[in-house]
Amino acid sequence: MPTKAKITESLIDKCRIRFEDGERDAVLDAIDLCARAGLALPAWLVEAYCAACTRWATYEREARSLDQAFGVERKGQKLSQLRKCESMKAIVVIEVAKLRRQGVATDEALFEQVGEKLGIPTGTTRSFYYEDNAALQCRSPKDAVA
């Protein structure tokens, strides 16, 4: 079974890949992971963080705010929907863990059961369980939690 440190390192590496694919907000996700785990920032992250801060500090046109410098503008997003999604992630993980402790296999039926109990789609339940929180977002109204 992987250790917490190995899992965190893997998540940080996923952030690096996202960043290299153009997702500038992955920098903040990786910093958050490092801070929570008490890990030093890897070289790529130090460089990306410093570049974003420099864009903001030097008043570059595309970075008039820290949001813009780090690529995390939230214009057009429904924050109440995003908050609901965030709060449901932990509940999904807890419900799945309860069932797994009871010997229930981690399969589609488990996600159907948890989704049905919580009133969310099976696919969303599965995503909440498997995807790392730094990358996970509700992307469409059908994923919203009522």
ChimeraX attribute file (.defattr): number of C-alpha atoms within 10 A of each C-alpha:
attribute: neighborCount
match mode: 1-to-1
recipient: residues
	/A:1	5
	/A:2	7
	/A:3	8
	/A:4	10
	/A:5	12
	/A:6	11
	/A:7	12
	/A:8	19
	/A:9	18
	/A:10	12
	/A:11	21
	/A:12	24
	/A:13	14
	/A:14	17
	/A:15	26
	/A:16	22
	/A:17	13
	/A:18	16
	/A:19	18
	/A:20	12
	/A:21	10
	/A:22	11
	/A:23	15
	/A:24	21
	/A:25	20
	/A:26	26
	/A:27	25
	/A:28	18
	/A:29	18
	/A:30	24
	/A:31	20
	/A:32	14
	/A:33	19
	/A:34	19
	/A:35	12
	/A:36	10
	/A:37	13
	/A:38	10
	/A:39	13
	/A:40	11
	/A:41	16
	/A:42	15
	/A:43	9
	/A:44	12
	/A:45	21
	/A:46	13
	/A:47	13
	/A:48	18
	/A:49	19
	/A:50	11
	/A:51	14
	/A:52	19
	/A:53	17
	/A:54	14
	/A:55	20
	/A:56	20
	/A:57	14
	/A:58	10
	/A:59	13
	/A:60	12
	/A:61	11
	/A:62	11
	/A:63	19
	/A:64	14
	/A:65	17
	/A:66	15
	/A:67	14
	/A:68	18
	/A:69	24
	/A:70	22
	/A:71	19
	/A:72	15
	/A:73	13
	/A:74	10
	/A:75	7
	/A:76	6
	/A:77	11
	/A:78	10
	/A:79	11
	/A:80	10
	/A:81	17
	/A:82	16
	/A:83	13
	/A:84	14
	/A:85	20
	/A:86	17
	/A:87	11
	/A:88	18
	/A:89	18
	/A:90	14
	/A:91	16
	/A:92	23
	/A:93	16
	/A:94	14
	/A:95	18
	/A:96	23
	/A:97	15
	/A:98	12
	/A:99	15
	/A:100	13
	/A:101	9
	/A:102	9
	/A:103	9
	/A:104	13
	/A:105	12
	/A:106	13
	/A:107	9
	/A:108	12
	/A:109	12
	/A:110	19
	/A:111	23
	/A:112	19
	/A:113	16
	/A:114	22
	/A:115	20
	/A:116	13
	/A:117	11
	/A:118	16
	/A:119	13
	/A:120	20
	/A:121	18
	/A:122	19
	/A:123	14
	/A:124	21
	/A:125	27
	/A:126	21
	/A:127	18
	/A:128	22
	/A:129	20
	/A:130	11
	/A:131	13
	/A:132	13
	/A:133	15
	/A:134	17
	/A:135	13
	/A:136	14
	/A:137	17
	/A:138	20
	/A:139	10
	/A:140	8
	/A:141	9
	/A:142	11
	/A:143	17
	/A:144	18
	/A:145	19
	/A:146	11
